[in-house]
Amino acid sequence: MKMKLELKGIQKSFGEKKVLQDISFSAEGGRAFGLLGRNGAGKTTTIRILMGVFPPDAGDVLLEGRPLNVNQIGMGYLPEERGLYPKKKILDQLIYFAQLKGMNRQAAKRSVEGWLERLGMIEYRDKKLDTLSKGNQQKIQLITALAHNPQIIILDEPFSGLDPVNAMLLKEVVKEEIAKGKILLFSSHQMNYIEEFCDSIAILNQGSIVLQGNLNHLKRNYTRDRLVVSSENKEKIVKDWGSCCTCSENGELIIHLTSPQEKQKVMRQLTENYDIDGIRVFEPSLNDIFVEYTGGLDDEAV
């Protein structure tokens, strides 16, 4: 049976400022859940309540229908801002953090060395953290989140500072943890990673959830009144179809229909009259959806 984590009716204020208003969502083991929002939308506050850093003013955090006890459940957290000791040896502080999560020293050392090996970092075990590159420091921070084998994993901007090779390695690790049936929460502004891993999402805006659900279902619910066309005859199509045409960021042609019912007719007209390499119904990216519901990104943080 898969674990189920639920937030129900979470509210939080700091003084007169309402930071969270009726936040409710659920995440299941064996799946990744994306918690999205502009800086200042309330993601960090939600994560801190989930981790028991401070309580909500109202609402409940439940695991399997019971109040979540952070002292009885393994929880791993990779923060956006690094929180390790720059002048301490890597192995020593990783063991220390694993022991803080309840492991004895022998088990902690065994687990930490296994993760150092897994992430290609074993040669740095006796180095000080500040001698490492930004990407390698991120991998060390990741080990603090995973070494104690947590059941709930929260990753906040996990791919920050990683080159493509290390990003691929982290992808493999994330998929392995999901396959073990763990509950995994992603928070990121890199929408391509959210789309790759997350089955469901919740988008926060000004302390409230403005959209949530299965990502594929959310995309399918958009009005299907645009076609994406790839063709060597793009200029001729634009000339013939005029204001119906726009161009996407990657250079594909977008045909805007007067109604979704026109799809098949317009597809036939295009394929019969032009050399068409590909044609499909336009489906918004997560980035498109995010911008629509939040207005984009800003630089405030809460």
Order of alpha helices (4+ residues) and beta strands (2+ residues): beta-beta-beta-alpha-beta-beta-beta-alpha-alpha-alpha-beta-alpha-beta-alpha-beta-beta-alpha-beta-alpha-beta-beta-alpha-beta-alpha
